[in-house]
C-alpha cells in the first residue's frame, strides 16, 4: 500500500512562481482604472511594474521561501 501512495503523489509545486497569475491581470485593470486620468497612466503602470519586480526579487531572495528551507 505504501508503494502505491508513492506512485500517485504529485510533484511539489513551487507556489512562489505562480504569483504571475496575480500580477498579469492587474495591468489591464490598471489601464481601465486610469481611463479618466490618462496623464497618470504611465506612472501607475510603471509603479506596478516596479512593485511586481521587487516582489519577484523578494520571493527569490527570501531565505524562508527558498527551496533549501522548504525541503
Beta strands, then each sheet from edge to edge (+ up, - down):
end
